[in-house]
Amino acid sequence: MNYEWNDKLEEAYRQYVGGKWMQGLNARDRASYLEARNRWQKAKEVGDRFRDGMMSIRGHTAERGYVKEAHLRDGTLGSRFHDVRNDGLGKAYEYKSGSLDKDKALRQLEKDERYIRGGGSVEWVIVEGARADKEVQAKLKELREKYSRRFTVQEVSREQLRQALTVAKHLERVRDREAREKARQGRERAERERREVRRKEIEVQRKDLARVVEHNTRAIELARGEGRSIPVRELSQAHRSAVRSLREVRAFERSDARQMVAGLGLKGQAARDMERSLEEGRERQRQGVRQGIDSMGREAGERAVVVQREAQWQERKRERQRELEGLVRAGQVRADEVRVRLAMEFPTSPGEVARDKARGRVPDDALRLKQARERDGLARERERGLSRER
């Protein structure tokens, strides 16, 4: 097939084939069905525009009770959809912009006669010179003669048809503009509501950020005063979370400020100056928060370095201890010298230095070496005492 086909068309085509089969008639193939369908759709577009244009010209508006595609249910003859109907006036209108084929028109006229018998009136509006089946012409004449006041046929010229179509196209453009405007207003309303919700969330986030930063800075100060440190992973996570939260708050504030400045009618450099001034004011107000986040970052960075150095220091110390123990086994070093040498070569760990620094004390390696030797001497004395007792 050299035309586009889809599931929707396939479903419509199968329904069409089923209907023809029930009537005992032959169905078109898909290509000819699609061609006929396209012709029908174009004819329907013209017909709908003719109806809408004539309604506008005649002043048949919804406000006055005129309804398009008005459904009328008839238990005997089936449903009838009038192009236009005013139930308050009991009057229906059928607009025909093209030919009058008997397969459809005769059934409509039969149902219209039933409607007239029920007290309504019907007017058919046709175009001058349009092809009409002879049976349809006969039925129109019959109904006009039979119901002269309740059934009428209004014939319009080709020029009137063009005018009606022009009016309808103009109405379509107006409706399209109104629909776009309504959609735009709906989007703006939804955006305002979304931003209002987000604004409240940002306000909560801003307060939470200030509370978290204050809690962590106090914890850092307390830990320093007690000569201990906050676990580096916990502090790093808190710092990353605070930085991310501040970034989100700033992004929304900038966006909000841009909208506000645009609402004031400022553009170009004037708008940028106003946005910058607003941002500087916001940053001044949260100076304490920014300083607290910076303090958390420095502390986390310092702690990470200390942890890394401590691990490296411990690894070097263990490696040195293994070397000395090897010398002991070789008889080159006495066993009681191992701890002394380790204390001399590794007097102070990075963690101890950090704790001293937190307490405000400067580490004294000589003092630490002396203390290590004293501890080692006491340990040897205890070992000799235990040996004599045994």
N, C-alpha and C positions, 0 to 999 in steps of 0.2 A: 504494500500500500504506500502511495506517495503522499499521504496526508497523516496528520497526527491523530492517534487513537489512544484512548485511555480507559481506565476501569469504569469511570462514570458513563462514558459513551457506550461501552460494552453492555452495561446493565440496562441502559435505556433501549439499546438495540434489541436485546433479548425480550424485553417487555413488549416492544413493538412487534417482534416476530410472533410472540405468544398470542397477542391480540389478533393478528391477522389469521393465525391458525384457528383460533376459536370462531372466527367469522367465515372460515373456509376459503380464505383468499390467499393469494401468493404474496410473499414478502420480498422487499427489495434486498439486494446484496448490500454489504456494508458500505461500499463506495457510493452507490446511488442513494442509500439511506442518509449518509452524511451530507451529500449534496442537497438533498431535499430538505433536510433538517436546517441547513444553513440558510436556504431560501426562506423557509418558514420563519426562522428567527429574525431575518432582515425585514420580512413582511410584518412581523409582530412589532418590531421596533417602530416602523412607520405608523402602524395602526395605533400603538400606544401614544405616540407623539401627536397624531391627529386628534385622538380623544382628549389628551391633556390640553392641547392648544385650543380646541373648541370649548372645553370647559372654562378655560381662562377667559376667552373672548366673551362667553355668555355669562360669566360671573357665577358659574356653578362651583362654589367653593365648599370645602368641608365644614366651614363655620356655618354655612347656610343649610347643612344637612345632606349635601350631595356626596355619595360614597362611590369610589371606583371599585370595579370588580366585585360588585355586590352579589352575594350568593342568595339564590332562591331555591328552596327545596320543594320538589313536587314528587309525591309518592308514586304517581302513575307514570309520568313522563321522564322523571329523573331530574337532576339538578340543572339549574340555569344560572349562569353568571352574566349579569347585565354589565355592560361597560360602565354605566353610571346609573345610580338609582337614588331617589329621594323618597324614603318610606313615609316621611311626614306628609308629602304631597301625593304619594301614591303614583309616582311617575318614574318610568325607566327610559334609558336612552341607549341605543346601539349605534356605534360609529363604525362605518365601513370605508376604509381608505382605498380598497382595491376591489377586485372582482367578487361577485356573489355566487359561490358554488353551492349547488343544491345539497350536497352531502351534509354540510354544516348549517347553511342558512334555513333550509326547510325545517329542520329540527328546532332551531331557535324560534322561528315564526310559530310553530305549533305550540311551543311552551309559552310564547308571548300571548297567544290567544287565550290560553288557560289563565294567564295572569290578568288579562283584560276582563274576562268573565268574572274574575274575583273582585273586580272593582278598580283595578289599576288602569293606567294609560301608558302607551309605549310610543316612542318616536324613533324612527330609523333615519340616520343621517348618512347619505351616500354621496359619492363624488360623480359629478356630471361626466357622462361618457364611459363610466366603468362598465366592464363586461358583466352581464347578469344572466344566469341560466333562465330559460323560458319558464320553467316551472316556478322558479323563485319570483319572476316578474308576475306571473299569474297569481301567486299566493299574496304578494304585496297588494295587488289590485283588489283581490278578494277582501282582504282585511280592511283596506281603506273604505271600500264600499259598505262593508258590513258594520264597521265601527268607525264611522266618519269622524267622530269627535274623540275617540279613545285611541285610535291608531293613525299616526301620520307619518309621512315620508318627506324628509327635508333634503333637497338636492342642492349641493354646494358646487361652485365652480372650481376649476383647477387653480385659479388664483387664490381662492379662499383656502384651498388645501395647502398651498405653499405658505400662506400667512399663518395658518394654524401650526404647521411644522416649524416655522421660524419662531413663533411664540413659545412653542414647547421646548425648542433647543435653548432659548434664552432662560426659560424656567429651570431647565436642567443645570445650566451653568450657575444660576443663582442657588439652586439646592446644593450643588457641589461645593460652592464657596461657603455656604452656611454649614454644610457637613464638615468641611475642613476646619472652619472656625470653631465649631462645636468640639471637634476632636482635639484641636489645639488647646482650647480652654480646659478640656478634660485632662489633657496631659499636664498642663500647668497646675491644675488643681491637685492632681495626683502627686506631682513633684513637690508642691508646697507641703502637702501632708507628709510625704516621705521625709522631706528635710526637717519638718517640725519634729517628727519622731526621732530622726537622727540627731537633731539639736539637743533633745532631752537626753539621749544616750551619751552624747559627747559631754554634756554637763556632769552626768554621773561619772563618766570616765575621767574627767578633769579632777573631780573631787577625790576619786579613788587614787589617782596618780599622786596627788599631793599627800594623801594619807600614807601610801606605801613608801614614798620617798622619805617622809618624816620618820616613819618607823625604822627604816633601814639605817638612816644617818644616826639616829639615836642608838641603835644596836651597835653600830661601828664605834661610836664614841665610848659606849659602855664597855665594849670588849677591849678597847685600847686601855681604858682605865684599869681593867682587871688583868691586863697582861695576857689576854687570849685573843683569838681571831675567829671570825665567822667562817664556816666552811666555804671554800672557794666556789664549789659548784652552786651552792645555794645563793651566794652573793652574785655570781655571774648571771644566773637565771633571772634574779630580781632586776639586775641592771639592764639586761636585754629587754625584758618585759617593759620596763619603764621607758626606755628609749623608743621602743615600738609604739607604746601608747602615746608618748609625746608627739611622735611623728604623725600619727593618725589625727590627734587633736589639732595640730598645726594645719594639716591638709584641709580639714573641714573648715577651720577658721578662715583660711585664705579664700576658699571657695565661697563661704558665706559673705566675706567682705567684698569680694568681686561683685556678687549679686547686689549687695546693698549699694555699692558705689555706682553700678550701672543703673540702679533705680533712681539715683539722684541725678542722672543725666550727665555724669562726668565721663570724659573720654580722653584717650591719649595720655599725655604726660600728667595732666591734672588727675586722672584716675589712678595712675601709678603712684603719684605722690601721696594721694589719700590712702591708698592701700598700704604703702610703706609706713605712713604715720600710724595707722591703726595697728599694724603688726608690731611696731616698736613699743606702742603702749601696752599691748598684750604681753610682750616679752618682759617689760619692766615689772608688770604685776606678778609674773611667775619667776622672778629672778631666784628666789629661794629654792624653788623646785628644780630649776636648771642647775644651780650650784650643788644641790643634794644629789642629783643624777651624776654630775661630774665626780663628786666625792665617791659615790658607789663604784663608778667605773675605775677610778684610780685605785681604790682599795682592792677591787676584784683583780685588776691587773697586777698589782704588787703581790697579792696573795698567790696568784697563778705562778709568778716568777719564783716566789719562795718555795712553793710546792715542787716545782720542777728542779730547782737547785737542791732542795732537800733530798729528793729522790736520787739525783746524780751524786750528791755527797755520800749518801748511805751506800750506794753501789761502789763508789771508790773505796770506802772504808771496808766493806766486805771483801773486796778484791785484795786490799792490802792485808787484811787479817788472814786470808787464805795463803798469801805469800809468806807471812811470818810463821804461820803454822807449818808450812813446808820447811822453813829453815830450822824450826824446832826439831822436826823429825830427822833433819840432816845433822843435827847436833851443832849447828852453827849459832843458835840463839837459845838462851834459856827460856823455859816456858813462862816464868814469872815476868819476863821482860815484854811479853806481847802486849799486855794491857797498857804498860807504860809507854811503849812506842806508839801505840794507837792514840793514846791521850795526847802525846806530844805532836804527832802528825795531824790529828783531827781534833783539835781542842774545842772547837765551837761549831755546832751545826747551823745551817741557815735558818732553821726554825727557831733555835735558841736566840740567834741574833735578832730575828724579827720580834720575838717576845720581849727581849730586853729593850728594843727600840720602842715597842708599844708602851712599856712601863716608863719610858723616858730615861733609861740608863744606857750608857755607852759600854759595850762589852769589852772586858779586859782579858785578852788571851793569856797573859802571864798569870793572872789570878786563876783563871780556869785551869791552866796547866798545873799550878801548885795544888789546887783542890783535887785534880785528877790523881796526882802523885800521892797525896795524903790518903785518898780513898783506896788507892792500890796498896799502899803500905799497910793500912788497917786490915785490908783483906788478906795480905800475906801473913800478918801477925795472927789473925784468927785461924788460918790454915795450920801454922806451926803449933799453936796451942792445941788444936784438935788432934794433931799428930802425936804430941807428947802424952795426951790423955789416953790415946789408943795404945 
